[in-house]
Amino acid sequence: MTVTDLFRLDGRVAVVTGASSGLGVAFAQALAEAGADVVLGARRAEKLADTARLVEAAGRRAVTVATDVSDPESCTALVDAAMAELGKVDVLVNNAGVGTAVPATRETPEQFRQVIDVNLNGCYWMAQACGRVMQPGGSIINISSILGITTAGLPQAAYSASKAGLIGLTRDLAQQWTGRKGIRVNAIAPGFFESEMTEQYPEGYLELMRGRIPMARKGDPQELAATVVFLASDAAGYVTGQTWAVDGGLTIT
Ligand code: NAP
């Protein structure tokens, strides 16, 4: 076996939430290219079918399940479908997320709760459902954000709290499951990548942020997908409980 073989995911089954748009599509495609069959969850079933075609074009099997990650029963149903159709779950990419930017004095309890429900609680329900069936060698990858580590000029209390909470969740699940169950748990903190979420930014915002990024550009989703494949694979066999910033250096400025 060569070191590049360690990055392969042949015969593995990966679950990707938020696979109907943006980064989740890139993650599903990359995992399939690395050899995994992929189970796709999000609310918009018709868009999941588009992602499924990309997975199949890479020669892998795809299963789509309309899923609302804020509902624990829906998360269980997604994992049940993975087990029924593909027999196991080796990798979970907790990617579903919503973004908001609301000044703290104006944010309603409903707005705050909705972001926490999807971005933090949803990841926990998914991790619980997968953690119950995953075998040793499993890998959970939580998509946090640089907003879990630093600030970036917009009022994002709910989003930042959810993403910082996800880093804490990552650490704790790694501590609970790595030794006892052989499941590695890591997080990725992306910087700025084009997606439906970043289309909602105020005009000029991304240009302004560029000045804070040592690489002076947005990331390419493939640069993030490569980190997902690495953390999913045996190449990261000694990596657990960590948060990987993939941000062009933004968090060091
Ligand atoms: P996006 O294009 O808006 O994708 C978000 C995904 O989450 C969609 O597939 C959406 O699908 C899904 N989703 C939202 N609510 C859901 C729910 N209740 N249940 C199930 N799925 C749900 O944005 P993105 O940029 O690709 O975001 C992906 C992840 O990366 C998020 O966690 C985000 O916080 C994180 N992130 C992104 C960036 C960036 O620059 N793009 C930076 C840092 C972190 P449906 O609407 O079909 O449910």
Boltz pocket constraint, residues with backbone or C-beta under 6 A from the ligand:
constraints:
  - pocket:
      binder: B
      contacts: [[A, 17], [A, 18], [A, 19], [A, 20], [A, 21], [A, 22], [A, 23], [A, 24], [A, 41], [A, 42], [A, 43], [A, 44], [A, 45], [A, 47], [A, 67], [A, 68], [A, 69], [A, 70], [A, 94], [A, 95], [A, 96], [A, 97], [A, 98], [A, 99], [A, 118], [A, 143], [A, 144], [A, 145], [A, 146], [A, 189], [A, 190], [A, 191], [A, 192], [A, 193], [A, 194], [A, 195], [A, 196], [A, 197], [A, 198]]
      max_distance: 6.0
